[in-house]
């Protein structure tokens, strides 16, 4: 059996069940060698904690890349999540050029916004740089807020298929080859994912849980990458990732005060079963 090697580039939030502390265990559990490039180390994530520490590793990124180049190390897929600056985005482009195998899958989660707003660390310059990175992606995985920022569209909480068609067309016009748009809800008690792959569009709809959790975007993207690299279509990977994320939210809701992340660990066996 081929043994694919994935590189994921994002920060380590030591506490918070997001970014690398989610991507590494989930993709590894999918049976895939998972290499990491930490772009920063934070004591916690930035959503809800105050006074967190931040060690910027931006200038390590080209050094790490140059070592890998010398060693001839290459990857079957590269997946990026939360990135801290436009400079990091530039370095990611260099790393993709230097280390992606010829048919590698480049998966970009433009983790920068939710609920109509950019995360505090980001501005219009960052959004522009992220547009450029998405243009080089085989798969982009934005939520609706991120899709709106990437396409200069108006953010809406109520919409119809025509609005979603427009967002997807504009994401494709940016240069992304395939699109997985998350959190698309056409009815109050349902939500889902719109998947556009190889010219075909399909919607996977599932129940909408009343409680959201921080970090579920990272859980979703990591499970998607695991399933995609294991050979699933984007639609199947999108569906598997959605079912797994729902399960994580349900497990998390069993405890009242687990506010900072989602308990993805107990649900891992269910993800693996689906693969
Ligand atoms: O889950 C996205 C994420 C990742 N890393 C850091 C964050 C966030 C979202 O707030 O703050 C540091």
Boltz pocket constraint, residues with backbone or C-beta under 6 A from the ligand:
constraints:
  - pocket:
      binder: B
      contacts: [[A, 11], [A, 13], [A, 18], [A, 19], [A, 42], [A, 44], [A, 45], [A, 46], [A, 47], [A, 82], [A, 111], [A, 119], [A, 214], [A, 215], [A, 217], [A, 218]]
      max_distance: 6.0
